[in-house]
Amino acid sequence: MTDYSIFGAAELSRLVQARTASCYDITLDFLGRIDSLNPIHNAIISLRPRDEILAEASAADEMLSRHGPTGPLHGLPIAIKDLSMTKGLRTTFGSPIYANFVPEMDSLSVERLRSAGALIIGKTNTPEFGLGSHTYNPVFGITRNAFDASKSAGGSSGGAAVAVALRMLPVADGSDFGGSLRNPAAFNNIFGFRPSQGLVPNWPAADSFFSQLGTEGPMARSVEDLAFLLDVQAGYEPRAPLSIERPAASFVQSCHEQIGPSRIGWLGDLGGHLVFEPGIIDLCETALKTMTDIECTIEPVLPNFDFEALWGCFTTLRQFNLSARLKPLYDDPAKRALLKDEAQWEVEGCLSLSAIDILNASQTRTAWYATMLELFQTYDFLAIPSAQVFPFDADLHWPEMIGDRKMDSYHRWMEVVALATLSGCPVVNVPVGFRNGLPMGMQLIGRPRTDARLLSLARSYEMILPFKTGRNEP
């Protein structure tokens, strides 16, 4: 008998719409994976009752036979990151403040998934309010790495990454501010795509004008599946005033196009500014060497920029942006007592900022964007590792040291992701291999709004990967 969990979302959609696989059988196989693996890895939370899920899968089959598919995700099981509101389904944001919160509305991302026919079966675990690149919270506990359950899954889309890597889901939504799509994808040997600023809109939002550093995006075991989910997620939304139109061609169609000769600038450790655990740079440089087989030229490059000032810009704008959501909770003493230290640190940092501090940070970001545009006059793409450490002990809150260098905040160990975040450019994590059985990934960064071309490069690279993505053993 066919095990449908081996297929990605795009292939499952083709099977459903050709009537060669039923939504019921597909859902049953994924639920079987969840039953077997989720008790170990704790990736999927708030799972709906099995009989309800299977009844909806049967209804999707009936609808298909009578009226045809409702959309590209018709009848496919999806679990939503627990930072997005889902109508009628517990949504905690990883916080004890919202431990029993059941929204009466869907977020925009969930609206689009439902409209595409997705069968929403539950949520995926995330750190409290998405803070930190390690998925644990006091409501649901720790999500554990797909390859070693004693290690971190990364975050904040850690539950999504592990669920996809272990074939508990065909594809998953994630979100990314400080690497939350890229780091867990790297830690679990899958792809994670942070789209161009505005391409995937977010609603509702406490602030729709200043909050420009976070975005939602897809996670998958293949680039085609990234593109498949991005086709559902992307596009202008009037309620999100800074959102942009999607290209006329589908991302699935575009990702299959030949990329042609390309020049890639390798940023490495930024001239020693960043510190990495041994093996990460080597894995990335080996992966880059293989890209010469797809007509890529690799050249080391060091941008002329003050990277310490850039990190200060990131932390300032992050504190300013996050406080739109967190400060009302901080202002209530009872709720403040339930906020983790990192959340309180972000708010307290914001309270110490002046308008000039925020203006200076925005000007630094503007200067960095100009630097990126200058780099893209020479290079088609840029490359840099996706993380500075390999998956670490799951019982740690965050790595306080990398080598002999002390990390001065709960997120300094993920500084490597800030460059792409601040640029607003599209960036994709691609797997680069393993060290001591633990995965690592590399960021490929494209020019502004060239998401389709970046996906095409990622797929060309995927075609020459010497290993499979996800964790493929039964």
Disulfide bonds with the S-S distance in Angstrom:
none
